[in-house]
Structure formats: structure tokens, C-alpha cells
Amino acid sequence: MHRVAEAQGGHGRIDLKKWSKGSEAQMWKFDGEKKVVVNKNWKHPPGWCLGIPSNGNANDIKVMKLNTRWWSMFKYDGNYFYNFKNQNKVLDVKNAEDNEHQKI
């Protein structure tokens, strides 16, 4: 079973869910020019992207208004997405199960 990150409406929440064919909330794209990860479902101006809450001081990630501040910018090395400024902040799954208690 495929598990994917899905952008949820309200409060910038991201949940791990079962893969659902055609769900735009589960479609993500790395914009190499702006260095942001954007969600296809939440693209209307100003647009939405992944970012680190609390101006980059948190250890989690959420969907936030599109910006090019360092806490929303990432670089991709072929394996991982690293934060543009702080390479110790890597997009990763830190627990062995998701909100639906499925193993990741």
C-alpha cells in the first residue's frame, strides 16, 4: 500500500494518507527556480508551499503561503530535500506509523 503526504485545508496541516489516484492534494512539485515545494491543489495566488513553522525554528513542516524566505526554501540532491539555509533540517518521516496507524 502506498502512503503519501496530503495537504489538508486549514491550518496548513499535512497528513500521511493512502494513495488516491488523481488527488491533487497528494501531488507535489519542486520548483527549482524558487527553491520551494508546492502542492498542486493549493496553487491559487499567492500559492502555497511547504515551510518550517515559527520562521524556521520548529522541527516540523506545514503548508504555508508561498514565499522565498529561507524556511520555505529547499534544495534537492537526488535523495533528500534539505533546507536552503540549515542543512540539518531534512524532509523526512520521523515516526514508524502515521495518523491512520499504518506503518510507513
N, C-alpha and C positions, 0 to 999 in steps of 0.2 A: 504494500500500500504506500502510495506517495504522500508525503507530508510537505506542505508548502506554507510560506508566510503569506498571510492575507491581511490587507489593510482594512480596518474596521472604521466605520463612521463614528465621529465624535471622540474627542479627547486623544486623537492620534494613536489609538491602540492598534497593535499588531498581534494577531493570533496565529498559531500554527494549526492548520486545518487539513482535512482530507482534500486531495486534489480534485477540482471540479472543472471539467472541460469548458473552456470559453469564459471562465470567470475573470473579468478584468481586474477585480480586486486582488487577484493572485498573480497578476502579470507585472513584472518589474523590469526596468531598463536602466543601464548605466549610461549616463550622458557624459562621455569623455571630455567634452568641451567645458562644461560647467562643473564637472567632477562630482555630480550628485547622482543618487539612485532614486529614480522616480517611479511612481505607480501609475499604471495605465488608467485605472478607474478614477483617480483623483488628479486629473490633468488640467482642469479648468483654471483660468487665471485667478490668482497668481501661480497656480500649480502647487503640488505637494511633493515632498521628498523625505527620505529617511534622514534623521538627525539625532544627535545626542542631546537629551534634555538638559536643562539648567546651564545653558551656554557651554556645553561640553563637559560639565563637571560630574554628570551622572554616569552610571555604568550600564544603563540600558539604552534602548533605542525606541523612537516613536516616529510617526508620520507628522511632519510639520510643514508650515508654509515654505515654499521654495525660496531659498536664499543661498548666497555663496559665502556664508560665514564658515569658519573652519570646522565648526561642529556638525555641519551638514555636508562637508566635502570629504570624498574618499578617493583612494587610488587602488587600482586593481592590478595585482601582479600575476594573474593567471590562476591563482589558487584561492586567494582571500581578498577581501576588501579591507584596507587599512584606513584609519582616519588620516586626513591630509596633514594635520599638524602633530598629532600624538599617535605614533605607530603602535603603542601598547593597546590602543582601542581598535579591536578587530571584530568585524561582524561574525558572530559565532553563536551556537546554541550551547547554553551552559548547564542545562539540566538533562536528565535522561528521559523525561517524559513531558508532553505538552499539556495544554489546558483540558484536553479531552482524555487525559491519562493514557495516551498512546505512546509507545516507545519511539524515540527519534533515532 
